[in-house]
């Protein structure tokens, strides 16, 4: 009995191996980038910022839309974190793993088949950002996803630049955002 009590007291306050990490702070998504940082990358004046937040099941999704004078150069930054009361649902990291890693071989094959049919390409791995990063092209531009810890961001970009330039621009913005997450 004394050994059991000593074990319980010793483990009080320590997270167990099965504890689910929770976000340590609620981040205003419009503080992840400054207007000046967006303007420097997009070469267009930011005329407005608008933040929004929603709870989506086990997740808190906060985003900021940076409207630029040339609207097609506007940027959207979204931050996906665990909902503060999420103790049983999957974590943002688990969602990432399911989306980008598990079964990735099958999705890549499906993506190549869709690409051949003119539909979409699978996300590309991007090195040097966060714990993992992926680029997903779309017909309007693209989205860079970056995982850090148990949260991830997406940076959406449009415009007429080449895909390579869009990736470089998103990487430049992500390098500012990731340390602020």
N, C-alpha and C positions, 0 to 999 in steps of 0.2 A: 504494500500500500504506500509506504514512504517513497519507494522507487518510482511508482506511478505518479505521485504528487510532484516529485522532483522533476520528472519528465514534462508534466503539464506546465509547471511554473517556468521551466527552462525554455519551453517553446512558445510561451505567451509573447505576443508582439512580434514574433518572427513569422514571415510569410512561409507557408508550406510549399512543397514542391508543386502542388497543384493550384496554388493561388493564381488568380488571374490579375495581371497588371492593369492598373487603372490610370487614366490620364491624371497627371499631377496638377494640371491647370487647364482652365478654359481659355483658349486663345482666340482673340478677335482676329478673324482672317485678314482684315484690312491692315493689320500691323505687320503682316508677314513680308510685305513689299511696300516701299515708299512710292509715291507718285513719280519722284525723280528717277528711281531705278527703272520703273516701267518705261518712262519717257526716253531714258538713255538707250534702252534696248530696242524699243519700237520706233524711235525717231518720230513720235507723234505725241502732242500734248495730252495729258490725262485731264479730262474735263469733269469727271465724276467718279466716285467710288460708291458701291452699294454692297453692303454685307447682308447675308441671310444665314439662317441656321435652321436645321431640322433634325429631329430625332428619327432615325430610320432603323427600327428594330433595336438591335444591340449596339447601334452606332450613333454618334453625334457627327453630323456633317455640317461644317461651317464653310461658307465660301464668300469670296469678294470678287466683284466684277469691276474691273478698271476700264471705264469707257474712255476711249481716245477720240481726238478730233477726227481722225480717219477711222471710222467705226470698225472697218475690217481688221484694224490693228489692235483692237481691244483684247484684254487678257482676262481670263477667269482663273482664280486660284481657289482650290477646294482642299480642306483638311478633313480627313476622316479619322476619328478617334473612337475608342470604346466609349459607350455611354457610361456616365459615372455610376449608374446602378446595375450595369451589366455584370452579373456574377455567374451566369449560366450559359449565355449565348457565346457564339464564337467571337474571337478577338479580331481586331483589324489585321493583325499579322496572319492569323489563320485564314481570313478572307483573302488576303494577298496570296498566300501559298496555294489556296484552291484555285484562284483566278489565274495566276501566272506560272506556278510551278508544277503542281500535281496534274498529271495528264497532259503536260505541256507538249510532249511528243505527239499525242493524238491531235491536240489543237493546232500544232504547227502543220501537221499533214492536212487537216481540214482547211487551214488557212491557205496553204499552197493550192489546194483544189479550188477554193473560192477565188483566189487570185487569178488562177487560170481562167475561171469563168467571169473575171472582171469585177468581182465583188470586193472583198477586203483582204488585207494582209494581216498576219498575226503580229502581235507586239514584238518589237526588237529590244534586245537587252542593250542597256546603255551603261557603260562603265564609269566609275569614279564619283557616283552620287549616292549618298545615304548608304543603307544596308543593301539595297537593290534598286534598280531603276529600269523602266521600260517605256518605249515610245510606241504609240499607236497612231498611225496615220488615219485620217478620214478625208472625206471629200471637201471639207471646209478648212482643213488645216491639220491639226494633230493635237495629241495630248501626251504630255510627259508625266508619268507616274513615278513617285519616289517614295520608297519605304524607309522609315527611320524608327527604330525601336518598335513600339506597338501602335504606330500611327502612320498614315501616308498622305501625301499630297498629290494633287493633279494640277497641272498647269496647262490650260487650253489656249491655243494660239491659232489665229487665222491669218489671212493676208495672202499676198501673191508671191511671197518668197518661195524658193525651192525648199524641198523637204529638209535638206541638209542645213540650210540657214535657219529654218524653223526649229530644228533640234538644237542647234547652237544657241539660239536665243532662249529657248526654254531652259537649257542647261545653265546659262548665265543667270537667269532668274532663280532657278532652283538652288544654285550655290548661295544665294542670298537668303532664301526661304528656309532651307533645311536647318541651319543653326538656330533659327528663331522658333522652330516648332516646339 
